[in-house]
Amino acid sequence: MADGSQVQARTLRAEATTGLEEAIRKLEAGSGEGLAVDLGNGRIARADSPRGNEGLLQRLRGHRMLLALAAGGADLSRFKAAPGEVQVALAVREILDAAARKA
């Protein structure tokens, strides 16, 4: 800086992250407290919603499904449940419907 003052630099502490599949396994086993899940491209998911680890697990499963859809490796034919049996959020239903039309 021109006036001779200095800006203190802080080093960012590297956060330990967990991969998607490992995080899903840990959450399903009930041992996922404090996870920071690496979703790729600098994105990290945490259990920071009101639903906690249950919400994180649902988000990670959805993320895995979207990755499979994007790669063309998801078989949606097994998701033909009876009405009322599975509750799917409207936004998720729209994504699945669009993917089924594309396939």
C-alpha positions in Angstrom: 0.0 0.0 0.0 1.2 3.5 -0.8 1.0 4.8 2.8 3.3 2.0 4.2 0.6 0.2 6.1 0.5 -3.5 5.9 -2.4 -5.9 5.4 -2.2 -9.0 7.6 -2.4 -12.1 5.5 -4.2 -15.1 6.9 -3.7 -18.6 5.7 -6.8 -20.5 5.1 -6.9 -23.7 6.9 -7.4 -26.6 4.5 -10.7 -28.3 5.3 -10.7 -32.1 5.3 -13.4 -33.2 2.8 -15.0 -36.5 2.1 -15.9 -37.9 -1.3 -19.5 -38.4 -2.3 -19.8 -42.2 -2.1 -17.9 -42.3 1.2 -20.1 -39.6 2.7 -23.3 -41.4 1.7 -22.0 -44.6 3.3 -21.1 -42.7 6.5 -24.4 -40.9 6.7 -26.4 -44.2 6.1 -24.4 -45.8 8.9 -25.2 -42.9 11.2 -21.6 -41.7 11.5 -21.6 -38.6 9.4 -21.3 -35.8 12.0 -19.4 -32.8 10.8 -18.8 -34.0 7.2 -17.7 -31.6 4.5 -18.5 -33.4 1.3 -16.5 -32.5 -1.9 -19.0 -32.2 -4.8 -16.3 -31.2 -7.2 -15.5 -27.8 -8.9 -14.8 -26.2 -5.5 -18.3 -27.0 -4.1 -18.7 -28.4 -0.6 -21.9 -29.7 1.0 -22.5 -29.7 4.7 -25.4 -30.6 7.0 -26.2 -27.0 7.5 -29.9 -27.1 6.8 -32.7 -27.5 9.4 -32.9 -31.2 8.5 -29.3 -31.8 9.4 -27.6 -35.1 8.4 -30.9 -36.4 7.0 -31.2 -33.5 4.7 -27.5 -33.8 3.7 -28.0 -37.5 2.9 -31.0 -36.7 0.7 -29.1 -33.9 -1.1 -26.1 -36.2 -1.7 -28.3 -39.0 -3.1 -29.9 -36.5 -5.4 -26.5 -35.2 -6.5 -25.4 -38.8 -7.2 -28.6 -39.3 -9.3 -28.0 -36.1 -11.3 -24.4 -37.1 -12.0 -25.6 -40.5 -13.2 -28.3 -38.8 -15.4 -25.7 -36.5 -16.9 -23.5 -39.4 -17.7 -26.3 -41.4 -19.2 -25.9 -44.1 -16.6 -29.2 -43.9 -14.7 -32.0 -46.4 -15.2 -35.2 -44.5 -14.3 -37.5 -47.4 -15.2 -37.3 -48.8 -11.6 -38.8 -45.5 -10.3 -42.4 -46.3 -11.3 -44.0 -46.2 -7.8 -47.7 -46.2 -7.1 -49.1 -42.7 -6.6 -48.8 -41.5 -3.0 -46.2 -44.2 -2.2 -43.2 -41.9 -2.8 -43.3 -38.2 -2.2 -41.1 -36.2 -4.5 -40.6 -32.5 -4.4 -42.1 -30.7 -7.4 -38.7 -29.4 -8.6 -37.2 -33.0 -8.4 -40.3 -34.4 -10.3 -39.7 -31.9 -13.1 -36.0 -32.9 -13.4 -36.9 -36.6 -13.4 -39.7 -36.0 -16.0 -37.4 -34.1 -18.2 -34.7 -36.9 -17.9 -37.3 -39.5 -18.8 -38.4 -37.6 -21.9 -34.8 -37.3 -23.0 -34.1 -41.0 -22.6 
